[in-house]
Amino acid sequence: MTRRRVIGVTLLLLFLPASFIVGVVASGWLLAAPHQRVVGSAPPDLGADDVVFPSPSGSAIHGWLAPGEPGRGAVLVLHGIRADRGEMVTRLRLLHAAGFGLLAIDLQARGESPGLHITFGHLEALDAAAAVAFLKERLPGERIGVIGVSLGGAATLLGLRPLAVDALVLEQVFPDIDSALTNRLVAYIGPVGRWVARVYEWLMPLMLPIRPEQLRPIDHIGDITAPLLMLAGAEDRYTPLSESRALFARAAEPKQLVEIAGAGHVDLAAHAPEDYRRRVLSFLAEYLSRRD
């Protein structure tokens, strides 16, 4: 082999790993980039006011607040990773029609709530706790429930202490960040996605103020004392049924797991509206509505 060819091969071998790492870093920045837009006021039929309150995450949390029937209970609704409160309207209308008070928020770095990075539930857990406190202050005496969708559900579990709520609905929540990243990357780019996920996790502390071991909802769900309803898509590739079952197994009683046939990682309220309405509303009514 000539000296020029040796140099060329050496440079190529050096360039490929460096390019791979640069690509992972770029993908990571995109994954964690803020997802912000002007959401605006709530649909008129919800009768909700625009609200803003501070969070220990450093963000000013924007949301919609609507009172319900006294004694019926109130529900905080938390959206998924690249969503905002505007995409929760189907759920909000179900809750409003059933008489529940409601609070829907934009988690930090989403919608109208400012933030530097999406943190996969780490800072968002602070937003969830702040929202529960705000809801209790604005609707005193009401029992509080939470509906957390995907990352929004992870945010209910990753705080320093369990949320002080009376009922918890979790939809398609990942057990740990390793599984969440691996499943998505394999779905997008095939088996090499497993290697990309490992490199991304290794680099995560350099890009975000978190470590992968801080993003394990499965380590926290056993601390939850509120009654739990979990919803899972039977065909979900991002949070497979086996992972939802493993997460559910760690939770304390009382708990229920509902597996939605034919559902992938989709909006379950839209995919199976009647089943969703019946299961979720009956669960919330049982634990939130005062009978005295």
ZIKASUL-V266728 format. One record per residue. N is the residue number from 1. PSI is psi as a letter, one per 40 degrees, with the letter a starting at -180 (none if undefined). BURIAL is b if it has 16 or more other ideal C-beta (glycine too) atoms within 10 Angstrom, else e. D_CENTER is the distance of its C-alpha to the mean C-alpha in Angstrom with 2 decimals. Layout:
N & PSI & BURIAL & D_CENTER
N & PSI & BURIAL & D_CENTER
This chain:
1 & h & e & 55.00
2 & i & e & 55.97
3 & d & e & 54.80
4 & d & e & 53.00
5 & d & e & 51.11
6 & d & e & 50.17
7 & d & e & 48.78
8 & d & e & 46.87
9 & d & e & 45.31
10 & d & e & 44.43
11 & d & e & 42.71
12 & d & e & 40.79
13 & d & e & 39.61
14 & d & e & 38.50
15 & d & e & 36.91
16 & d & e & 34.75
17 & d & e & 32.69
18 & d & e & 32.39
19 & d & e & 31.27
20 & d & e & 28.68
21 & d & e & 27.23
22 & d & e & 27.40
23 & d & e & 25.56
24 & d & b & 22.75
25 & d & e & 22.55
26 & d & e & 22.60
27 & d & b & 19.84
28 & d & b & 17.75
29 & d & e & 18.49
30 & d & e & 17.54
31 & d & b & 14.14
32 & e & b & 13.47
33 & i & e & 15.46
34 & i & b & 14.51
35 & g & b & 13.71
36 & i & e & 15.84
37 & i & e & 18.10
38 & h & e & 20.09
39 & d & b & 18.37
40 & a & e & 21.36
41 & i & e & 22.19
42 & i & b & 20.88
43 & h & e & 22.89
44 & d & e & 26.11
45 & e & e & 25.84
46 & e & b & 22.96
47 & f & e & 25.30
48 & i & b & 22.59
49 & i & e & 23.41
50 & h & e & 21.77
51 & i & b & 20.78
52 & h & e & 20.06
53 & i & b & 19.67
54 & i & e & 19.41
55 & i & b & 16.75
56 & e & e & 17.77
57 & e & b & 15.50
58 & e & e & 18.45
59 & i & b & 16.91
60 & h & e & 18.31
61 & h & b & 15.54
62 & i & b & 16.56
63 & a & b & 16.00
64 & h & b & 17.97
65 & h & b & 19.61
66 & h & b & 21.84
67 & i & b & 23.97
68 & a & b & 24.59
69 & h & e & 27.54
70 & h & e & 28.64
71 & e & e & 27.75
72 & d & b & 25.29
73 & i & b & 22.19
74 & i & b & 19.29
75 & h & b & 15.59
76 & h & b & 12.69
77 & h & b & 10.18
78 & h & b & 6.71
79 & i & b & 5.85
80 & a & b & 4.28
81 & d & b & 5.71
82 & f & e & 9.20
83 & a & b & 9.36
84 & a & b & 10.51
85 & d & b & 11.95
86 & d & b & 14.72
87 & e & b & 12.90
88 & e & b & 12.26
89 & d & b & 16.05
90 & d & e & 16.81
91 & d & b & 14.95
92 & d & b & 16.49
93 & d & e & 19.86
94 & d & b & 19.71
95 & d & b & 19.02
96 & d & b & 21.69
97 & d & e & 24.19
98 & e & b & 23.87
99 & e & e & 24.71
100 & i & b & 21.58
101 & i & b & 20.95
102 & i & b & 17.63
103 & h & b & 15.60
104 & h & b & 13.06
105 & i & b & 12.03
106 & h & b & 11.21
107 & i & b & 9.21
108 & i & b & 11.72
109 & e & b & 12.94
110 & i & b & 11.70
111 & b & b & 14.08
112 & e & b & 16.79
113 & h & b & 15.30
114 & i & b & 17.01
115 & i & b & 15.90
116 & d & e & 17.27
117 & i & b & 14.41
118 & h & b & 10.74
119 & f & b & 10.45
120 & f & b & 7.52
121 & e & b & 6.61
122 & c & b & 10.38
123 & d & b & 11.45
124 & d & b & 8.34
125 & d & b & 9.38
126 & d & b & 12.64
127 & d & b & 11.53
128 & d & b & 10.18
129 & d & b & 13.57
130 & d & b & 15.49
131 & d & b & 14.29
132 & d & b & 15.41
133 & d & e & 18.65
134 & d & b & 19.20
135 & d & b & 18.85
136 & d & b & 21.28
137 & d & e & 23.62
138 & d & b & 23.74
139 & g & b & 23.99
140 & i & e & 25.92
141 & e & e & 26.85
142 & i & b & 24.05
143 & i & b & 21.97
144 & h & b & 18.25
145 & i & b & 15.48
146 & h & b & 11.71
147 & h & b & 9.73
148 & h & b & 5.99
149 & h & b & 4.99
150 & b & b & 3.83
151 & d & b & 1.60
152 & d & b & 2.27
153 & d & b & 4.36
154 & d & b & 4.99
155 & d & b & 5.77
156 & e & b & 8.05
157 & d & b & 9.78
158 & e & b & 10.49
159 & i & b & 12.83
160 & d & e & 16.59
161 & i & e & 17.14
162 & i & b & 15.58
163 & h & b & 14.60
164 & g & e & 17.87
165 & i & b & 17.03
166 & e & b & 19.04
167 & i & b & 16.66
168 & h & b & 13.12
169 & h & b & 11.62
170 & h & b & 8.91
171 & h & b & 8.51
172 & f & b & 8.69
173 & h & b & 6.90
174 & i & b & 8.71
175 & d & b & 11.49
176 & i & b & 12.07
177 & d & b & 11.80
178 & d & b & 15.23
179 & d & b & 14.46
180 & d & b & 11.46
181 & d & b & 13.83
182 & d & b & 16.89
183 & d & b & 15.91
184 & d & b & 14.92
185 & d & b & 17.95
186 & d & b & 20.29
187 & d & e & 19.35
188 & d & e & 20.09
189 & e & e & 23.14
190 & a & e & 24.36
191 & d & e & 25.31
192 & e & e & 25.64
193 & d & b & 21.85
194 & d & e & 22.08
195 & d & e & 24.29
196 & d & b & 22.23
197 & d & b & 19.18
198 & d & b & 21.59
199 & d & b & 23.00
200 & d & b & 19.73
201 & d & b & 18.74
202 & d & e & 22.30
203 & e & e & 22.09
204 & d & b & 18.66
205 & d & e & 20.36
206 & d & e & 22.71
207 & d & e & 20.17
208 & i & b & 17.51
209 & f & e & 18.11
210 & i & b & 16.38
211 & i & e & 17.53
212 & d & b & 15.94
213 & e & e & 17.04
214 & e & b & 14.86
215 & g & b & 11.67
216 & g & b & 12.55
217 & d & b & 10.65
218 & d & b & 13.71
219 & e & e & 15.96
220 & d & b & 14.60
221 & d & b & 14.05
222 & e & e & 17.84
223 & e & e & 18.03
224 & h & b & 16.38
225 & e & e & 19.38
226 & i & b & 18.06
227 & i & b & 18.67
228 & h & b & 15.83
229 & h & b & 15.24
230 & h & b & 13.24
231 & h & b & 13.18
232 & i & b & 13.59
233 & h & b & 15.22
234 & d & e & 18.56
235 & f & e & 18.79
236 & h & b & 15.34
237 & d & e & 16.26
238 & d & b & 12.94
239 & g & b & 12.06
240 & i & b & 15.68
241 & d & e & 16.94
242 & d & e & 18.59
243 & d & b & 15.43
244 & d & b & 14.00
245 & d & e & 17.48
246 & d & e & 17.65
247 & d & b & 14.58
248 & d & b & 16.18
249 & d & e & 19.49
250 & e & b & 18.53
251 & i & b & 17.63
252 & i & e & 20.55
253 & i & e & 22.25
254 & i & e & 22.03
255 & i & b & 19.38
256 & i & e & 19.15
257 & h & b & 17.69
258 & h & b & 18.02
259 & h & e & 18.31
260 & h & b & 18.47
261 & h & e & 21.41
262 & e & e & 21.33
263 & h & b & 17.64
264 & a & e & 15.91
265 & g & b & 12.32
266 & i & b & 13.00
267 & h & b & 12.53
268 & d & b & 13.89
269 & d & b & 15.28
270 & d & e & 17.35
271 & d & e & 18.23
272 & g & b & 19.68
273 & d & e & 20.14
274 & d & e & 22.84
275 & d & b & 21.37
276 & d & b & 17.99
277 & d & b & 19.99
278 & d & e & 22.30
279 & d & b & 19.97
280 & d & b & 17.37
281 & d & b & 20.04
282 & d & e & 22.47
283 & d & b & 20.12
284 & d & b & 19.23
285 & d & b & 22.91
286 & d & e & 24.09
287 & e & b & 22.34
288 & d & b & 22.16
289 & h & b & 25.42
290 & h & e & 28.49
291 & e & e & 31.55
292 & none & e & 34.15
